[in-house]
Amino acid sequence: MSAPDHAPARRPLLLALDLGATKTCALAGVPRGDEIAIVGHGLAPSAGLRGGAVVDLEETAHRIGEAARAACQAAGRSADSLWLGLTGAHFQCARSQGEVHVAGEVRQSDVDRALEIAAAAEPPRGREVLHVIPRWYEVDAADRVARPVGLAASRLAAQVSLVTASSNVLDNAEKAVGAAGLKVEEIVMAPIATALSALGQEHRRMGVLLLDIGAATTDFALFADGALARCGCVPMAGEHLTRDLAAGLRVPPDAAEELKVSYGRALADKVDPREMVHIPGAPLRSRRPVLRRLIATVLEARLREIFSLAAQALEEPRWQLMAPGGVVLTGGTSQLPGIVQLAGEALACPATLATCLGTVGPPEVVGSPGHAACVGLLHYAAQRRLDQPHPVASDDGLWTRVGELLRRLLRRP
């Protein structure tokens, strides 16, 4: 995957790959101060995947190689490793605590020991810890302490979120990348990457729900008090909208997808009840007309179900109080007209569409919610390359230093 190197050597090329259900997206980027410049973009239709897991190594590797080569060629540079984003129902989020006794004053070594104990919680068999994200600290009787170092205390407890994933799913994804001639630097749960491109620190501090509505799954991440509180997945998304249309209108899936993209709306009452459209694919004379409002009615029903299931999966009955910033939508399906308003109504909170922050590049990339996860992977990679702690750590200290101690614990064999 070699090519002439036109960019300065002091700015390493970062390669990110988002392995989605319908498309495999690769982005090449270069850190420029606090921003990421997108210098290459590659896209390939996904194959060999089911439910976010690799089921055909050869097919998946071919698509990964196709997308990665295109991104590197556009950048005019080569890369031999990448940062990989995955989604799927196999991801789980749990809370853990690490507690230590303190001899008079909290030191950094005490914080590291507390984090080590919290991170060492044994995951269920067949699973492994992918991310350890500090939430806050307890110092004696005081909780939600952001910066404990230097405080007089006899007890310190670190509260963290542990993101675990299926070991087999991770291993097979890494094998597919290896078969494409590349190495995985790190595997990242896609919503965590998306948060880096779509949410600012103030938004996370306020509290917000991120919903990534892709093709096969709707992934969510709830941020409260500046920290990841919950994350998970609903196995329902854009493909289900297409299937509903295909079944309800008795049309082939390709025609249903075209109807969804060309004429779909998320709110049926916003569509003229008399407007008719023709089902594509058939000869002009035999094309069957259908009410556009009927299309919207089918789409709205499924979307309301998706939003309801996501709210239930949070397992936080009062999550709106934890996230006064409302919901931020991203993912390819979030581009459906009217979906922002529907989300606000269905979830009873403010709703907005994600935009990529701190990123420059082609408008079709930085302006598309469907690329937010891959853009976020580049931000994640840039911060890791700077040897910073977990990139979702914010400057306010609530997501504080994980440190080399935890990196040794989390390093995959």
N, C-alpha and C positions, 0 to 999 in steps of 0.2 A: 504494500500500500504506500510505496515511496513516491514522493513528488518533490519538486524544487521547493526550497524553504525560503519564502520571501519575507516573513515576519522576523522581527528582532529576536535573537536567541534568548534574551532576558525575559521574554514573554512566552512562556511555554504554551503550546497548543493543548487545549483540553477537549476531550471527546466524550460526549454524553449520549446515551442511547436509552430511549423509552420504549420498552417492549410491550406494545398494546395489543388488544384483541384483534383489531382490524388493520392497524398500521404500525410499522416499525420506524421510529423517527430517530435520526442521528443529527446532532448539532456539534459543530466545531466552534470553539470560542477562545478568546484571548482576554485575560484580565487587563483592564486599563483603569487604574486607580480603584475607585469604588464601583466601577461598572464592569459589565461583561460585554465584549463586542462579539457578535455572531459573525463568523467569517466563512462558515460553510454549513450547508443544509442538505441532508439526504433523507429520502423517504422511500419505503418499500412496503408493499402489502404484506401483512403478517401471515404466517403459515406455520403449521406444526404446533399450535398452541390451543389449549382448552382450559378455560377458567383461570387464566393467568399462569398456567403451568405448561412447560414444554412436554409435548407428547411425541414429537418427531424431531430428533436432533438434527438430521440432515436438512430438512426443510427450514427449520428455524435458523440454523447457521447460515444457510444461503441468503435468507432475507437480512440477517444482521450484517453479513459481509457486504451485501448490495447497498444498504443504507449508509454504512460506515465509509465505504469507498467513495460514494458520492459526496459525502460531507468533506472528506479529506481532499478530494480532487478540487472541490470548489474553494477550499481554503488554500490550495497550493502547497500543502504541507502533509507530512505523514504522522501517524500515531500508531503505537503498538499496544495501547491499553485504553480502557474506557471506564466510565462510571455508569452503572446500570440501574435503571429504575424499573421496579416491578409493582404490580397490583395483584389483588386476588383475595379470596375469602380465607386463605391460609394465614394471613397476617392477623395477629391478635395484640391487644394492648393490656397490660396489667400494671398494677402499682406495687412498689416495693419500698422497704424502709431499711436503712442501715443506721444502727445506733452505736455510739462509742462514749466512753467516759472521758472527761476532759480534766486535765490537771491545772485548774485555775483560769486559763485563758485559751480560747480557741485558736489553734494554729492551722496553717494550710495542710500540714500532715494529718491533723484530725479530720479535716474535710475529706481528704483523699481516702482515709481509712473508712469513713462512713459511707462514701460513695462505692468503695470496693465491696463492702459488705452488702449494700443494696443491689449491686450489679451481679453478685455471686449467687443470687437466688436461682435454684436449679429449675430450668424450664421442663415442661413435660417431655416424655420420651418422644423422639422424632422431631423435636423442635429446637431452635437455637435462638439466642438473643441477638438481634440485629442492631438495635439502637438502645442506648441508655441515656435518658434525657432528664436531668435534674429539674425538679419543680420548685422546691423551696427547702428551708432548713427549720428545724425546731431547736431552740437554744433554751435549755431548762423548760420553763412553762410557756415561753413565748414561741408562737408558731409563725409561719410564713415570713421568716427572716431571709432577706436577700443576700446579705454579706455578713456571715458569722465570724469571719477571721478578726481577731482582736478583742472580741467580747469576752467578758468574764463569765465563766460558766462551769458547771460540773457535768453537763450532759449535752450531747449534740446528736441530732438525728437528721439524716438526709432523706427526703421524700423524692422518689424518682418514678418516671414512667418507663416501663420495659416493653419494647416492641419485639415480639417474637415471630418467627416464621417457620414454615416447614423446611426441615433440613434437606429433604429430597428435592423440593421445588428449587431451592437455592442452588443445590449442587447441579441439577440438570440445566439450569439457566447458565451457570458458569461453564459447563461443558459445551453448550451451544456456542457461547462466545469464543471459547478455545478452539472449537472446530472451524470457526470463521477466521482463525489466525490472529486473534487478539487476546489480551489478558484483562481480567476484571480487576480494577483497582478497589472498588467497593460496591456492594449492592445496597440500594437505598429504597425504602418504601416510598412509592411515588408521591403520596400526599405530603410527606415531610419535605420532599424536594419542591413540590408545588408551593408550599408555604413560603419558601425563600424567595420565589419570584413574584408571588401574588399578594403577600401580606407584609406590611411594614411592621416595625417594632411596636409602634403606637397601637396599631390595629390588634396585634397579639396581646398587648398589655390590657387593652380594653376588654378583650374576650370576643371570639368570633368562631363561627362554624364554617369550615371549608368543605365544600361538596364538589368533588370531581366526577362529573357524569360522563363516563366514557361510552364505549360501545357495548361491552359485556358486563361491566360492574360500575357501581357508584361508590367511590371511596370517600370516606369522611375523616376529618380531623378536627377535634374541638380544642380550642385554645382558651384557657382561662387564667387570669392573673399573669399573663405573659408566658405560660407554660403549656405544653401538650397535656391535656387532661384525658382525652379519649381518642381512639382511632379505630377504624374498622372498615367493613365493606358490606354493601348490599349487592347480591348477585343479580342485579337487574339494571338495565340502562338502555342505551340507544337501540341496540339490536332488538330488544323486546318491543319497542315502539314500532319498528318495521314489521316484526312478525304479527303484531296485533292488526296492523293495517292490511297485511297480506291475507290474514284469516278473515277479517271482517268484510273486506271488499272483494275477496276471492280473486286476488291478482297475484302474479309471481312476485317473489321477494325483490327482484330488481326494480319492478314497476312500483312496488310499495315504497322502496327507498327513495326513488325519484319523486314520488308524491310527497313524502315527508320533507325532503329537502326543498322542493320547489314551492309547495303550497301549504306546508304544515304550519300551524300556530299552536301555542300551548294553551290558549284561552279560547274556547269555542264561542263565547258571547261577544268576542271582538271581531267575528267573521260575519259578513253579510249572509243572512240565511238563504238568500236566493242565488248566490254566486255558484256557478257550476264550473268544474274543470274536467278535462278528459284524461282518462287513464292512459298513460304512455305505453309505447311498445307495440301496440296493434296498428294495423293499417289505418290510415286517416278515416276512411269511410266507416270502419267498424269500431272505432274507439267509443267506449261506453262513458257517458258523462256521470259525474258523481258530485254531490254537494260538497263544497269545500268545508262547510261547517261540520259535516260528518267526519271528515278527516281530523279536524281539530278536536272533536268530541272524543274520538278514539285515543288521540295522543294525550289529551288532558287527563283522561281517566287513569292511564298508566303512570303518568308523571305524578299525579297525586298519590298514587300507591307508593311510588319510589320515595317521595318525600316523607310519607308516613312511616315507611319501614326504616328509613335512615334515622328519624327521630326516635323510634323505638329501640333501634340498635345502640343508640347512645347510652342507654340505661341511666339516664339522668333526667328524671321527670321535670326538673326545673332548669333545664339547660339554658333557656332563654335568659334567665337571671345571671347565669355564668358568662353569657356571651351577648352583652348589650350591643356589640358591634354588628349583630345579625349574622346573616349567611352570605358567603362569597361563593359564587358559582364559577366553575371552570370545567374544562374538558370539552370534547367536540360537540356533545349534545347540548351544552349550555348555550350554543349559538342559535338555538331554535327561537324564533320570534315569540315574545310574550312569556318566556320561561322565568324571567326575573320577577315579573309581577306575580306569576303563579306561585313561585317559591315563597315570596313574602306572605301571600295569603295562606298558603297551606301550612307554613311553619310559624305563622303569627310573629314575624320579626322583620326588620329591614333586610332587603336583599339587594346585592349588587353583582355585577359581572366583573370577573378578575381581569386585571391588566398586568403585564410584565413590568416590574419595577427594576430600576438599575441596569437596564439592558438596552443596547443599541444594535440595530441590525435591520434586515429586510422587514418591511411592514407586515408581510404575510406570515412572518414568524413571531415577531414581538407583539403584533396586534391580534394574535389568535389565541383564545383561551385553550384551544386544543394543543398548543405547544408549551403551555405553562409548566408542565412537569419536566419536560426536557430542558427548558431554560433554567428551571430551578436546580436541576442536576449540575449544570455548569457553575452556578453560584456555590453549590455545595462543594464541588471539586476545587474551586478557587480557594475557598476558605480552608479546606483540608490541606491543600498544597502550601498554604501559609503557616501550617502546623498549628492552626487554631483548634480549640476543642470542638465538640459536636457543633456543626454550623447552625443549628437552630438555637444555639445559645445566644442570648441577647446581651447587649452592653450593660443592661440594668442589673445584671448579676443573678436574676432569677433562674436563668439557664446557665449555670456557671461552669467552671472548668471541670471537664471530666478527667483530663490528664493522661499521661502515658501509662499510669497504673491500670486504668480501666481499658486502655487500648490493648494491653497485653491480655486482659481477661477476654476481650471481645474478638481478638484476632482469630480468624478461622484457620483450621489446619490445612 
